[in-house]
Amino acid sequence: QRQWGTYGRDAGGYSGNKITPKGVLDNKDGLLVFWQNQREGNRQQRPSMLEGQRFDKDGTRLWGDKGLLVKITGLAGGDGYNANMFGIVPDHHGGAILAFSQGFDEKGTSYGVMTQRVSSNGNKLWGGGIIVYKGDENQSYESVISSRDGGAFVTVSLTETYQSILTLYRIGPDGKQLWSNE
């Protein structure tokens, strides 16, 4: 039996192409769901965004009609950045931790991986986000794994001289990087 109506619930968010939705439970019989908004246009005019919404057990939107804008990613909206662009895990405190690919310059030559912790009430607990890795070489976000203390482990794949290197980073519950690639 459908509990949220015949047509489900609209997550809200800004206009655009909403793709790759991912969700986790909020420890209160509700749902935190996040997606990439792959807006039309080039990187400078309309970069893609990472958005989210929290629903209670009855399907009511708890973060308003627009939901939460987690980050403007700096990746081009219409360039097909939809494969494994971000991941989400519960933070074991009713919120979520997201790890995602990020563009750092307007030319599209510097990319990296960032992470953000979002509370159940929609607060971004790690400010503008934590840079896990930033560089000029080919790299990509691979996965995020939550730790019981509210932190996370983030994996990044680097491609250097015809080989891939898998690097692991540990982020504490306060957003401080505990492991780095040094």
C-alpha positions in Angstrom: 0.0 0.0 0.0 1.4 3.4 -1.0 1.7 5.7 2.0 2.7 8.9 0.3 -0.1 9.1 -2.3 -0.5 7.8 -5.8 2.2 10.0 -7.3 4.6 10.1 -4.3 6.1 13.4 -3.0 7.9 16.2 -4.9 11.3 16.7 -3.3 11.4 20.4 -4.3 14.7 22.0 -5.2 15.6 24.5 -7.9 14.6 24.1 -11.5 16.8 21.9 -13.6 17.5 18.2 -14.4 17.5 16.4 -11.0 19.4 13.1 -11.4 21.1 10.4 -9.3 19.0 10.7 -6.1 20.4 8.9 -3.0 18.9 8.6 0.4 19.4 7.5 4.0 17.1 7.1 7.0 17.1 9.9 9.6 16.7 7.7 12.7 13.1 9.1 13.2 11.3 7.1 10.6 11.9 9.8 8.0 14.2 10.1 5.0 17.1 12.3 3.9 17.4 12.4 0.1 20.0 14.2 -2.0 20.4 14.6 -5.7 22.5 16.4 -8.4 20.8 19.2 -10.2 22.4 19.2 -13.6 21.3 22.6 -14.7 21.5 23.6 -18.4 24.3 25.8 -19.5 28.1 26.0 -19.2 30.2 25.8 -16.1 30.5 29.6 -15.5 26.8 30.4 -16.1 25.0 27.5 -14.5 27.2 24.9 -12.7 25.5 21.8 -11.3 24.4 21.8 -7.7 24.0 19.3 -5.0 20.6 19.6 -3.3 18.7 17.7 -0.6 15.4 17.4 1.3 14.2 15.7 4.5 10.8 14.0 4.7 9.1 12.9 7.9 7.3 9.5 8.1 4.2 11.0 6.5 6.0 12.4 3.5 6.0 16.1 4.6 9.0 18.2 3.4 10.8 19.4 6.5 13.4 21.7 4.8 10.8 23.9 2.9 9.8 24.0 -0.7 13.3 24.4 -2.1 15.0 22.0 0.3 18.7 22.5 1.1 21.4 23.7 -1.4 24.4 21.7 -0.2 26.9 23.0 -2.7 27.3 24.6 -6.1 29.8 22.0 -7.4 31.7 24.0 -10.0 31.1 21.2 -12.5 29.4 22.0 -15.8 25.6 21.4 -15.6 25.1 19.9 -19.0 28.3 18.0 -19.4 27.2 14.6 -18.2 28.7 14.7 -14.7 26.2 12.2 -13.5 28.2 9.0 -13.0 29.2 8.5 -9.3 29.5 12.3 -8.7 28.6 11.9 -5.0 27.8 9.5 -2.2 25.8 9.7 1.0 25.9 7.8 4.3 24.1 8.3 7.6 26.1 10.1 10.3 24.5 8.0 13.1 23.0 11.1 14.7 20.0 11.7 12.4 21.9 13.5 9.7 24.0 12.6 6.7 27.6 12.9 5.4 28.1 13.5 1.7 31.2 13.2 -0.4 31.3 14.7 -3.9 33.4 15.8 -6.8 34.1 19.5 -7.0 35.5 21.9 -9.6 37.8 24.5 -8.2 38.4 26.9 -11.2 36.4 28.3 -14.1 38.6 26.7 -16.7 37.8 23.2 -15.6 41.4 22.3 -15.0 41.4 21.8 -11.2 39.2 19.3 -9.6 38.9 17.6 -6.2 36.7 15.9 -3.7 34.9 17.5 -0.9 32.7 16.4 2.0 29.9 17.9 4.0 28.0 16.9 7.1 24.3 17.9 7.2 22.2 17.7 10.4 18.7 16.5 10.5 17.4 20.1 10.6 19.3 21.0 7.5 22.4 22.8 9.0 25.7 22.4 7.2 27.9 21.3 10.1 31.2 21.6 8.2 30.7 25.2 7.0 31.3 25.4 3.2 32.5 21.9 3.2 35.8 20.1 3.7 38.3 19.7 0.9 39.4 16.1 1.0 41.6 16.3 -2.1 42.5 18.9 -4.7 44.8 18.6 -7.6 45.4 18.9 -11.3 45.8 15.2 -12.1 42.9 13.0 -13.0 41.0 12.0 -9.8 37.5 11.0 -8.8 35.4 10.5 -5.8 34.9 6.7 -5.2 33.0 6.1 -2.0 32.2 7.3 1.5 31.8 5.2 4.6 30.4 6.5 7.9 32.1 6.1 11.3 30.0 5.7 14.4 31.4 9.0 15.9 29.8 11.2 13.1 32.9 11.3 10.9 33.6 9.4 7.7 36.2 7.6 5.5 36.4 8.9 1.9 38.1 7.1 -0.9 39.6 8.9 -3.9 41.1 7.4 -7.1 44.1 9.2 -8.6 45.4 8.5 -12.1 49.1 9.2 -12.4 51.3 8.0 -15.3 49.1 5.2 -16.5 48.2 3.8 -13.1 45.5 4.3 -10.6 46.2 5.0 -7.0 43.4 4.5 -4.4 43.8 6.9 -1.5 41.8 6.9 1.8 41.1 9.8 4.0 39.6 9.9 7.5 37.4 12.9 8.4 36.5 13.4 12.1 33.1 14.3 13.4 34.1 18.0 13.6 35.2 18.0 9.9 39.0 17.9 10.6 41.0 15.6 8.3 42.6 12.9 10.5 44.3 11.0 7.7 45.9 12.6 4.7 47.9 11.5 1.8 51.4 12.6 3.0 
